[in-house]
């Protein structure tokens, strides 16, 4: 009998303890809030493209309006791209041509905004503004450290929900002085000049992890980190380099980030 009384008392004590846990001490799952999306604008441009500086002017206006919320990449390519010769620096690359042909582009300047189809530069403002209203399920961290002739790139991603796509990493260079055909002034169609002192920014130089990146898959609330090494080409100015990383799939670019070398 004493044993039965003791067991009943123990059960009663345990039940009372469970019933009186303060609500502030209980573990409650809170679903993460969607993240702000950074917009990637792939500007398909060329040094022989007389209207391309007009696209650059729109990019400058977007950067002034949205700051780090937009990342522009100048992809010199296509029929108006120039790969250079013995006396003149060219910025077009086989990589740029691969992208230009893959997206079946037909003119320049033209842009991909988070990879939702080709957009004329006159409509970039509107399309970027639309993308700015969207959120993302992925957050990206990026670091790029230059040591000697090697860039060490560390990318970390965290996903709110399940995601299946690719991670792409590019090297960009700013402040390249090279020739550019343009209107003079840019907004005037009457005069065309070959400007040998034109300054090109955010120029795509190389793909670190392949032309189309590499597969990356996330479960809900999963994080991953990758590290890469990239040699600095002799034609690049290390003090003007930056790294861009973005995650994408057939639905477009989910998230992007840019980091200046340090």
Secondary structure, DSSP 8 states (H G I E B T S, - for coil): -HHHHHHHHHHHHHHHHHHT--GGGS--------EE--EEEEEEE-TT-TTHHHHHHHHHHHHHHHGGGEEEEEEE-STT-----SSS-----HHHHHHHHHTT--SSSEEEETTSSEEEGGGHHHHHHHHHT-EESEEEEEEEEEETTEEEEEEEEEESS-EEEEEEEEEEE--EEEEEEEESSTT-SS-EEEEEEEEE-SEEEEETT-TT-EEEEE-TTEEEEEEEEEE--TTS-GGGEEEEEEEEETTEEEEEEEEE--
